[in-house]
Protein backbone atom coordinates (compact mmCIF):
# COMPACT_ATOMS: atom_id res chain seq x y z
CA UNK A 1 0.00 0.00 0.00
CA UNK A 2 1.35 3.40 -0.98
CA UNK A 3 2.56 5.64 1.80
CA UNK A 4 1.77 8.64 -0.39
CA UNK A 5 -1.61 9.60 -1.80
CA UNK A 6 -2.18 9.91 -5.55
CA UNK A 7 -2.24 13.68 -5.21
CA UNK A 8 1.12 13.64 -3.39
CA UNK A 9 2.67 11.40 -6.04
CA UNK A 10 1.44 13.73 -8.78
CA UNK A 11 2.77 16.75 -6.91
CA UNK A 12 6.19 15.17 -6.41
CA UNK A 13 6.34 14.23 -10.09
CA UNK A 14 5.68 17.85 -11.06
CA UNK A 15 8.11 19.18 -8.44
CA UNK A 16 10.89 16.92 -9.69
CA UNK A 17 10.23 17.94 -13.31
CA UNK A 18 10.41 21.65 -12.47
CA UNK A 19 13.57 21.05 -10.43
CA UNK A 20 15.24 19.36 -13.40
CA UNK A 21 14.21 22.25 -15.66
CA UNK A 22 15.60 24.73 -13.13
CA UNK A 23 18.93 22.93 -12.91
CA UNK A 24 19.13 22.80 -16.70
CA UNK A 25 18.43 26.54 -16.94
CA UNK A 26 21.16 27.18 -14.36
CA UNK A 27 23.70 25.44 -16.58
CA UNK A 28 23.87 22.03 -14.95
CA UNK A 29 24.16 18.84 -16.98
CA UNK A 30 20.64 17.48 -17.19
CA UNK A 31 19.67 14.88 -19.77
CA UNK A 32 16.60 15.47 -21.94
CA UNK A 33 14.93 12.27 -20.73
CA UNK A 34 15.16 13.52 -17.14
CA UNK A 35 13.08 16.57 -18.04
CA UNK A 36 10.64 14.78 -20.34
CA UNK A 37 10.07 11.80 -18.03
CA UNK A 38 6.37 10.92 -17.94
CA UNK A 39 4.53 10.32 -14.69
CA UNK A 40 4.35 6.61 -15.53
CA UNK A 41 8.14 6.51 -16.02
CA UNK A 42 8.56 8.46 -12.79
CA UNK A 43 6.50 5.91 -10.84
CA UNK A 44 8.35 3.03 -12.51
CA UNK A 45 11.71 4.54 -11.48
CA UNK A 46 10.87 5.49 -7.89
CA UNK A 47 7.90 3.23 -7.10
CA UNK A 48 4.56 4.11 -5.51
CA UNK A 49 6.09 3.51 -2.08
CA UNK A 50 8.80 6.09 -2.69
CA UNK A 51 10.10 8.36 0.01
CA UNK A 52 10.92 11.98 -0.68
CA UNK A 53 14.58 11.39 0.08
CA UNK A 54 14.68 8.93 -2.84
CA UNK A 55 14.34 11.91 -5.20
CA UNK A 56 17.76 13.33 -4.22
CA UNK A 57 19.64 14.86 -7.16
CA UNK A 58 23.35 15.51 -7.74
CA UNK A 59 24.39 17.46 -10.84
CA UNK A 60 27.56 19.05 -12.17
CA UNK A 61 27.91 22.18 -14.31
CA UNK A 62 28.00 21.54 -18.06
CA UNK A 63 31.28 23.43 -18.46
CA UNK A 64 32.84 22.49 -15.11
CA UNK A 65 32.21 19.02 -13.73
CA UNK A 66 33.95 19.92 -10.46
CA UNK A 67 31.22 22.44 -9.64
CA UNK A 68 28.34 20.40 -8.29
CA UNK A 69 25.01 20.94 -6.60
CA UNK A 70 22.81 18.67 -4.51
CA UNK A 71 19.03 18.86 -4.34
CA UNK A 72 17.69 17.35 -1.11
CA UNK A 73 14.09 16.39 -0.41
CA UNK A 74 13.87 16.03 3.40
CA UNK A 75 11.38 13.42 4.52
CA UNK A 76 9.72 15.18 7.44
CA UNK A 77 7.04 17.82 7.08
CA UNK A 78 8.97 20.16 9.37
CA UNK A 79 12.69 20.66 8.81
CA UNK A 80 14.59 22.03 11.77
CA UNK A 81 18.26 22.49 12.59
CA UNK A 82 18.46 18.89 13.79
CA UNK A 83 17.47 17.69 10.32
CA UNK A 84 19.70 20.15 8.47
CA UNK A 85 22.97 19.49 10.29
CA UNK A 86 23.57 16.03 8.75
CA UNK A 87 23.05 17.47 5.26
CA UNK A 88 25.52 20.28 5.98
CA UNK A 89 28.08 17.81 7.30
CA UNK A 90 27.65 15.62 4.24
CA UNK A 91 28.24 18.59 1.95
CA UNK A 92 31.43 19.44 3.84
CA UNK A 93 32.68 15.86 3.64
CA UNK A 94 32.01 15.66 -0.10
CA UNK A 95 33.44 19.16 -0.61
CA UNK A 96 30.28 20.41 -2.32
CA UNK A 97 29.34 23.93 -1.33
CA UNK A 98 25.92 24.34 -2.94
CA UNK A 99 22.59 22.68 -2.26
CA UNK A 100 18.87 23.21 -2.67
CA UNK A 101 16.36 21.98 -0.09
CA UNK A 102 12.86 21.20 -1.33
CA UNK A 103 10.65 21.19 1.75
CA UNK A 104 6.99 20.67 2.51
CA UNK A 105 6.59 23.58 4.91
CA UNK A 106 8.41 26.81 5.69
CA UNK A 107 11.61 26.35 7.63
CA UNK A 108 11.72 27.22 11.29
CA UNK A 109 13.37 30.54 12.22
CA UNK A 110 16.25 28.60 13.78
CA UNK A 111 16.77 26.69 10.52
CA UNK A 112 16.95 29.95 8.59
CA UNK A 113 19.45 31.24 11.14
CA UNK A 114 21.49 28.07 10.67
CA UNK A 115 21.58 28.63 6.89
CA UNK A 116 22.81 32.17 7.52
CA UNK A 117 25.49 30.95 9.94
CA UNK A 118 26.98 28.48 7.45
CA UNK A 119 26.65 30.81 4.44
CA UNK A 120 30.39 31.58 4.36
CA UNK A 121 31.06 27.89 3.61
CA UNK A 122 27.81 26.60 2.15
CA UNK A 123 25.29 28.20 -0.20
CA UNK A 124 21.94 26.69 0.76
CA UNK A 125 18.68 27.55 -1.00
CA UNK A 126 15.19 26.58 0.07
CA UNK A 127 12.05 26.06 -2.00
CA UNK A 128 8.71 24.83 -0.78
CA UNK A 129 7.17 22.06 -2.86
CA UNK A 130 4.22 24.25 -3.80
CA UNK A 131 6.63 26.75 -5.41
CA UNK A 132 7.86 24.09 -7.83
CA UNK A 133 4.62 22.42 -8.86
CA UNK A 134 4.49 24.82 -11.82
CA UNK A 135 7.58 26.31 -13.45
CA UNK A 136 7.50 30.10 -12.93
CA UNK A 137 8.91 30.49 -16.45
CA UNK A 138 5.76 28.96 -17.91
CA UNK A 139 3.61 31.86 -16.71
CA UNK A 140 2.32 33.83 -19.69
CA UNK A 141 3.48 37.20 -18.36
CA UNK A 142 7.05 36.11 -17.51
CA UNK A 143 9.48 37.17 -20.26
CA UNK A 144 12.71 35.35 -21.11
CA UNK A 145 15.53 35.93 -18.62
CA UNK A 146 19.23 35.34 -19.34
CA UNK A 147 21.72 35.77 -16.47
CA UNK A 148 24.92 37.41 -17.71
CA UNK A 149 28.38 36.01 -17.02
CA UNK A 150 30.94 38.29 -15.36
CA UNK A 151 32.55 38.90 -18.75
CA UNK A 152 29.18 39.76 -20.32
CA UNK A 153 28.39 42.07 -17.41
CA UNK A 154 31.69 43.91 -17.82
CA UNK A 155 31.17 44.25 -21.57
CA UNK A 156 27.63 45.60 -21.10
CA UNK A 157 28.66 48.25 -18.56
CA UNK A 158 31.57 49.37 -20.74
CA UNK A 159 29.45 49.46 -23.90
CA UNK A 160 26.80 51.70 -22.37
CA UNK A 161 29.17 53.51 -19.99
CA UNK A 162 26.89 52.99 -17.03
CA UNK A 163 27.35 51.77 -13.49
CA UNK A 164 25.48 48.67 -12.40
CA UNK A 165 23.67 50.70 -9.76
CA UNK A 166 22.15 52.85 -12.54
CA UNK A 167 20.30 49.88 -14.03
CA UNK A 168 16.73 48.94 -13.09
CA UNK A 169 16.72 46.49 -10.21
CA UNK A 170 15.36 43.05 -9.46
CA UNK A 171 15.07 41.81 -5.88
CA UNK A 172 17.08 38.72 -4.98
CA UNK A 173 13.90 37.16 -3.54
CA UNK A 174 11.95 37.69 -6.77
CA UNK A 175 10.59 34.29 -7.92
CA UNK A 176 12.48 34.39 -11.22
CA UNK A 177 15.71 35.46 -9.47
CA UNK A 178 15.33 32.53 -7.08
CA UNK A 179 14.61 30.17 -9.98
CA UNK A 180 17.92 31.05 -11.62
CA UNK A 181 19.77 31.17 -8.32
CA UNK A 182 20.91 34.74 -8.95
CA UNK A 183 23.27 36.46 -6.54
CA UNK A 184 23.43 40.11 -5.52
CA UNK A 185 25.48 42.06 -8.03
CA UNK A 186 24.55 39.92 -11.01
CA UNK A 187 22.87 41.38 -14.08
CA UNK A 188 20.10 39.59 -15.92
CA UNK A 189 19.05 40.24 -19.52
CA UNK A 190 15.29 40.35 -20.05
CA UNK A 191 13.81 39.79 -23.50
CA UNK A 192 10.22 40.77 -24.20
CA UNK A 193 8.32 40.46 -27.48
CA UNK A 194 7.75 43.74 -29.32
CA UNK A 195 5.27 44.39 -32.13
CA UNK A 196 7.58 46.94 -33.74
CA UNK A 197 11.11 45.66 -33.07
CA UNK A 198 10.41 41.95 -32.77
CA UNK A 199 11.89 41.92 -29.29
CA UNK A 200 12.66 44.47 -26.58
CA UNK A 201 15.72 43.95 -24.39
CA UNK A 202 16.30 45.39 -20.92
CA UNK A 203 18.75 44.63 -18.12
CA UNK A 204 18.27 44.42 -14.39
CA UNK A 205 20.71 44.49 -11.50
CA UNK A 206 20.15 42.01 -8.68
CA UNK A 207 19.91 43.61 -5.22
C-alpha positions as CSV (number, residue, x, y, z in Angstrom):
1,X,0.0,0.0,0.0
2,X,1.4,3.4,-1.0
3,X,2.6,5.6,1.8
4,X,1.8,8.6,-0.4
5,X,-1.6,9.6,-1.8
6,X,-2.2,9.9,-5.5
7,X,-2.2,13.7,-5.2
8,X,1.1,13.6,-3.4
9,X,2.7,11.4,-6.0
10,X,1.4,13.7,-8.8
11,X,2.8,16.8,-6.9
12,X,6.2,15.2,-6.4
13,X,6.3,14.2,-10.1
14,X,5.7,17.9,-11.1
15,X,8.1,19.2,-8.4
16,X,10.9,16.9,-9.7
17,X,10.2,17.9,-13.3
18,X,10.4,21.7,-12.5
19,X,13.6,21.0,-10.4
20,X,15.2,19.4,-13.4
21,X,14.2,22.3,-15.7
22,X,15.6,24.7,-13.1
23,X,18.9,22.9,-12.9
24,X,19.1,22.8,-16.7
25,X,18.4,26.5,-16.9
26,X,21.2,27.2,-14.4
27,X,23.7,25.4,-16.6
28,X,23.9,22.0,-14.9
29,X,24.2,18.8,-17.0
30,X,20.6,17.5,-17.2
31,X,19.7,14.9,-19.8
32,X,16.6,15.5,-21.9
33,X,14.9,12.3,-20.7
34,X,15.2,13.5,-17.1
35,X,13.1,16.6,-18.0
36,X,10.6,14.8,-20.3
37,X,10.1,11.8,-18.0
38,X,6.4,10.9,-17.9
39,X,4.5,10.3,-14.7
40,X,4.3,6.6,-15.5
41,X,8.1,6.5,-16.0
42,X,8.6,8.5,-12.8
43,X,6.5,5.9,-10.8
44,X,8.4,3.0,-12.5
45,X,11.7,4.5,-11.5
46,X,10.9,5.5,-7.9
47,X,7.9,3.2,-7.1
48,X,4.6,4.1,-5.5
49,X,6.1,3.5,-2.1
50,X,8.8,6.1,-2.7
51,X,10.1,8.4,0.0
52,X,10.9,12.0,-0.7
53,X,14.6,11.4,0.1
54,X,14.7,8.9,-2.8
55,X,14.3,11.9,-5.2
56,X,17.8,13.3,-4.2
57,X,19.6,14.9,-7.2
58,X,23.3,15.5,-7.7
59,X,24.4,17.5,-10.8
60,X,27.6,19.1,-12.2
61,X,27.9,22.2,-14.3
62,X,28.0,21.5,-18.1
63,X,31.3,23.4,-18.5
64,X,32.8,22.5,-15.1
65,X,32.2,19.0,-13.7
66,X,33.9,19.9,-10.5
67,X,31.2,22.4,-9.6
68,X,28.3,20.4,-8.3
69,X,25.0,20.9,-6.6
70,X,22.8,18.7,-4.5
71,X,19.0,18.9,-4.3
72,X,17.7,17.4,-1.1
73,X,14.1,16.4,-0.4
74,X,13.9,16.0,3.4
75,X,11.4,13.4,4.5
76,X,9.7,15.2,7.4
77,X,7.0,17.8,7.1
78,X,9.0,20.2,9.4
79,X,12.7,20.7,8.8
80,X,14.6,22.0,11.8
81,X,18.3,22.5,12.6
82,X,18.5,18.9,13.8
83,X,17.5,17.7,10.3
84,X,19.7,20.2,8.5
85,X,23.0,19.5,10.3
86,X,23.6,16.0,8.7
87,X,23.1,17.5,5.3
88,X,25.5,20.3,6.0
89,X,28.1,17.8,7.3
90,X,27.6,15.6,4.2
91,X,28.2,18.6,2.0
92,X,31.4,19.4,3.8
93,X,32.7,15.9,3.6
94,X,32.0,15.7,-0.1
95,X,33.4,19.2,-0.6
96,X,30.3,20.4,-2.3
97,X,29.3,23.9,-1.3
98,X,25.9,24.3,-2.9
99,X,22.6,22.7,-2.3
100,X,18.9,23.2,-2.7
101,X,16.4,22.0,-0.1
102,X,12.9,21.2,-1.3
103,X,10.7,21.2,1.7
104,X,7.0,20.7,2.5
105,X,6.6,23.6,4.9
106,X,8.4,26.8,5.7
107,X,11.6,26.4,7.6
108,X,11.7,27.2,11.3
109,X,13.4,30.5,12.2
110,X,16.2,28.6,13.8
111,X,16.8,26.7,10.5
112,X,16.9,29.9,8.6
113,X,19.4,31.2,11.1
114,X,21.5,28.1,10.7
115,X,21.6,28.6,6.9
116,X,22.8,32.2,7.5
117,X,25.5,31.0,9.9
118,X,27.0,28.5,7.4
119,X,26.7,30.8,4.4
120,X,30.4,31.6,4.4
121,X,31.1,27.9,3.6
122,X,27.8,26.6,2.1
123,X,25.3,28.2,-0.2
124,X,21.9,26.7,0.8
125,X,18.7,27.6,-1.0
126,X,15.2,26.6,0.1
127,X,12.1,26.1,-2.0
128,X,8.7,24.8,-0.8
129,X,7.2,22.1,-2.9
130,X,4.2,24.2,-3.8
131,X,6.6,26.8,-5.4
132,X,7.9,24.1,-7.8
133,X,4.6,22.4,-8.9
134,X,4.5,24.8,-11.8
135,X,7.6,26.3,-13.4
136,X,7.5,30.1,-12.9
137,X,8.9,30.5,-16.5
138,X,5.8,29.0,-17.9
139,X,3.6,31.9,-16.7
140,X,2.3,33.8,-19.7
141,X,3.5,37.2,-18.4
142,X,7.0,36.1,-17.5
143,X,9.5,37.2,-20.3
144,X,12.7,35.4,-21.1
145,X,15.5,35.9,-18.6
146,X,19.2,35.3,-19.3
147,X,21.7,35.8,-16.5
148,X,24.9,37.4,-17.7
149,X,28.4,36.0,-17.0
150,X,30.9,38.3,-15.4
151,X,32.5,38.9,-18.7
152,X,29.2,39.8,-20.3
153,X,28.4,42.1,-17.4
154,X,31.7,43.9,-17.8
155,X,31.2,44.2,-21.6
156,X,27.6,45.6,-21.1
157,X,28.7,48.3,-18.6
158,X,31.6,49.4,-20.7
159,X,29.4,49.5,-23.9
160,X,26.8,51.7,-22.4
161,X,29.2,53.5,-20.0
162,X,26.9,53.0,-17.0
163,X,27.4,51.8,-13.5
164,X,25.5,48.7,-12.4
165,X,23.7,50.7,-9.8
166,X,22.1,52.8,-12.5
167,X,20.3,49.9,-14.0
168,X,16.7,48.9,-13.1
169,X,16.7,46.5,-10.2
170,X,15.4,43.1,-9.5
171,X,15.1,41.8,-5.9
172,X,17.1,38.7,-5.0
173,X,13.9,37.2,-3.5
174,X,11.9,37.7,-6.8
175,X,10.6,34.3,-7.9
176,X,12.5,34.4,-11.2
177,X,15.7,35.5,-9.5
178,X,15.3,32.5,-7.1
179,X,14.6,30.2,-10.0
180,X,17.9,31.1,-11.6
181,X,19.8,31.2,-8.3
182,X,20.9,34.7,-8.9
183,X,23.3,36.5,-6.5
184,X,23.4,40.1,-5.5
185,X,25.5,42.1,-8.0
186,X,24.5,39.9,-11.0
187,X,22.9,41.4,-14.1
188,X,20.1,39.6,-15.9
189,X,19.1,40.2,-19.5
190,X,15.3,40.4,-20.1
191,X,13.8,39.8,-23.5
192,X,10.2,40.8,-24.2
193,X,8.3,40.5,-27.5
194,X,7.8,43.7,-29.3
195,X,5.3,44.4,-32.1
196,X,7.6,46.9,-33.7
197,X,11.1,45.7,-33.1
198,X,10.4,42.0,-32.8
199,X,11.9,41.9,-29.3
200,X,12.7,44.5,-26.6
201,X,15.7,43.9,-24.4
202,X,16.3,45.4,-20.9
203,X,18.8,44.6,-18.1
204,X,18.3,44.4,-14.4
205,X,20.7,44.5,-11.5
206,X,20.1,42.0,-8.7
207,X,19.9,43.6,-5.2
